[in-house]
């Protein structure tokens, strides 16, 4: 049992991580709503103007990166807590220059 406590594995640490996990599950649900709103807005904008909104694309790309980090934390694949307890992540991939609809 002593060996497990040296590695940081204790019921107290697990309970603390569980509380953060519950917080990030709530944040994840909010993110899902934000993504849904962004998608609907982007397609309405696209249908009206026949061009996409670069600001929404950039925002959505950043939210995608953040969502990835939240999911990694929730699934115990990352130890660093995501935003708002740390910095907002940088984009992993840049958006494509041209979007194809074929």
PyMOL commands that set and color helices and strands:
alter all, ss='L'
color gray80, all
select helices_A, chain A and resi 2-6+11-49+54-74
alter helices_A, ss='H'
color red, helices_A
deselect
rebuild
show_as cartoon
